[in-house]
Amino acid sequence: MNKARLYSVIVGPHVSEKTAMMADGNNQIAFKVAVDATKKEISQAVETLFDVKVEGLQVVNVKGKTKRTMRGKIRKKSNWKKAYVKLAQGQEIDFAELT
């Protein structure tokens, strides 16, 4: 896989209370990924960009919510994809050091 595709597969980290608990307990990290990304592409991108070993991977398609605007129109937010990446024992990604 080429370098440009690696950088476009991972959109960014997904930070919430649930992902913080998963990071502490299960050594899992959640990422927002491209909608057309496959499991193989996601695992290769995480391994090469963050220099860690991926042990497991789960991918979830998240449906966009419908919202009402101020004038009463209904708008739909776009669908997106989330990946839960389980890292090997002793591996971790510190996002504070990456910036």
C-alpha positions as CSV (number, residue, x, y, z in Angstrom):
1,M,0.0,0.0,0.0
2,N,1.3,3.4,-0.9
3,K,2.1,6.2,1.7
4,A,-0.6,8.5,0.5
5,R,-3.3,5.9,1.2
6,L,-1.9,5.2,4.6
7,Y,-2.3,8.8,5.7
8,S,-5.9,9.0,4.2
9,V,-7.1,5.8,5.9
10,I,-7.0,7.1,9.5
11,V,-9.0,10.3,9.9
12,G,-8.2,10.8,13.6
13,P,-8.6,9.4,17.1
14,H,-12.1,9.0,18.5
15,V,-12.1,10.2,22.1
16,S,-15.0,9.6,24.5
17,E,-15.5,8.1,28.0
18,K,-16.0,4.7,26.6
19,T,-12.8,4.7,24.6
20,A,-10.8,6.1,27.6
21,M,-12.0,3.1,29.7
22,M,-11.2,0.7,26.9
23,A,-7.7,2.2,26.6
24,D,-7.0,1.7,30.3
25,G,-8.6,-1.8,30.7
26,N,-8.2,-3.6,27.4
27,N,-5.3,-1.7,25.7
28,Q,-7.7,-0.7,22.8
29,I,-7.8,2.6,21.0
30,A,-10.6,3.9,18.7
31,F,-10.0,5.7,15.5
32,K,-12.3,7.4,13.0
33,V,-11.4,5.9,9.6
34,A,-12.3,6.4,6.0
35,V,-15.6,4.9,5.0
36,D,-14.0,2.9,2.2
37,A,-11.1,1.5,4.3
38,T,-10.8,-2.3,4.9
39,K,-9.6,-4.1,8.0
40,K,-6.3,-4.9,6.3
41,E,-5.6,-1.3,5.3
42,I,-6.5,0.0,8.8
43,S,-4.2,-2.4,10.6
44,Q,-1.3,-1.7,8.2
45,A,-1.8,2.0,8.6
46,V,-1.8,1.9,12.4
47,E,1.2,-0.4,12.5
48,T,3.3,1.8,10.1
49,L,2.2,5.3,11.3
50,F,2.4,4.6,15.1
51,D,5.1,1.9,15.1
52,V,3.0,-0.6,17.2
53,K,1.8,-4.2,16.8
54,V,-1.9,-4.7,16.1
55,E,-3.3,-7.8,17.8
56,G,-7.0,-7.4,17.0
57,L,-9.3,-5.1,15.0
58,Q,-13.1,-4.4,15.0
59,V,-14.8,-2.1,12.6
60,V,-18.2,-0.4,13.1
61,N,-20.2,1.5,10.6
62,V,-21.9,4.5,12.4
63,K,-25.1,5.8,10.8
64,G,-25.4,9.6,10.7
65,K,-28.1,11.2,12.8
66,T,-31.0,13.2,11.5
67,K,-31.2,16.7,12.9
68,R,-33.8,19.5,12.7
69,T,-32.6,22.9,11.7
70,M,-33.8,26.2,13.1
71,R,-36.4,26.5,10.3
72,G,-37.8,23.0,10.8
73,K,-36.0,21.3,7.9
74,I,-34.6,17.8,8.5
75,R,-30.9,17.3,7.7
76,K,-28.9,14.1,7.9
77,K,-25.3,14.0,9.0
78,S,-23.0,11.8,7.0
79,N,-22.3,8.2,7.9
80,W,-18.8,7.3,9.2
81,K,-16.7,4.4,10.2
82,K,-15.0,3.7,13.5
83,A,-12.2,1.1,14.2
84,Y,-11.4,-0.4,17.6
85,V,-7.7,-1.4,17.5
86,K,-6.4,-3.8,20.1
87,L,-2.6,-3.4,20.6
88,A,-0.2,-6.1,21.6
89,Q,0.8,-6.4,25.3
90,G,3.2,-3.6,26.3
91,Q,2.4,-1.4,23.3
92,E,0.7,2.0,23.6
93,I,0.1,5.1,21.6
94,D,0.5,8.5,23.4
95,F,-1.3,11.1,21.3
96,A,0.2,14.0,23.4
97,E,3.7,13.1,22.2
98,L,2.7,13.0,18.6
99,T,1.8,16.7,18.2
